[in-house]
Amino acid sequence: MEKIKHLLGYEKMESYDPENLKKLQYHYHEILKLIGEDPLREGLLDTPLRVAKSIQFLTQGYDHNPEEILLSAKFKEDYREMVIVKDIEIFSLCEHHMIPFIGKAHVAYIPNGYITGLSKIARVVEAYSRRLQVQERLTSQIKEAIQNTLNPLGVAVVIEARHLCMSMRGVQKQSSVTTTSDFTGAFNRAETRAEFISLLSSKLS
């Protein structure tokens, strides 16, 4: 566990695996040489360590069990209307190029005797997105975790994201957005899905 003193005075806690950190640092040092850089020049002296810490942070989702996150705040509740948590920010790494994709997830479920803490939905999204991912699998994993743990009447997940692998390399299209969706139970009915989509586009007055 490492404490980082912020300029504003608060302390940020970050956790790293020391053994993995050392190995990653070595390999990033070698990568700098392979791309034609000098890892011993002043500006790059600490870069292998910084990148090693960064990749551990960006993939910390492997250390979290999303279903346990939901179960930690599972409560009995006789509520059977739609619950939506929308605009959950996503920062993930595409597993094909390890380049970021960035966007938002919108998650809904219809309880069937049990609810979970709203923040836990966001934490499930975070746990799965902080892994090497493809957007399609990420969408399904979030849906399945909620379905398996809460057994609701239905789950809906929609993700909208920009993939920097499309913007920075490949076809180099700057403004394209990829949308994926997955539904279970009641959300497979057209009227329920339409209500969900309508609520996604609504704004608080």
Secondary structure, DSSP 8 states (H G I E B T S, - for coil): -EEEE-TTS-EEEE---HHHHHHHHHHHHHHHHHTT--TTSGGGTTHHHHHHHHHHHHTGGGG--HHHHHHTTEEE----S-EEEEEEEEEEEETTT--EEEEEEEEEEE-SSEEE-HHHHHHHHHHHHSSEE-HHHHHHHHHHHHHHHH--SEEEEEEEEEEHHHHHSTT--SS--EEEEEE-GGGGSHHHHHHHHHHHH----
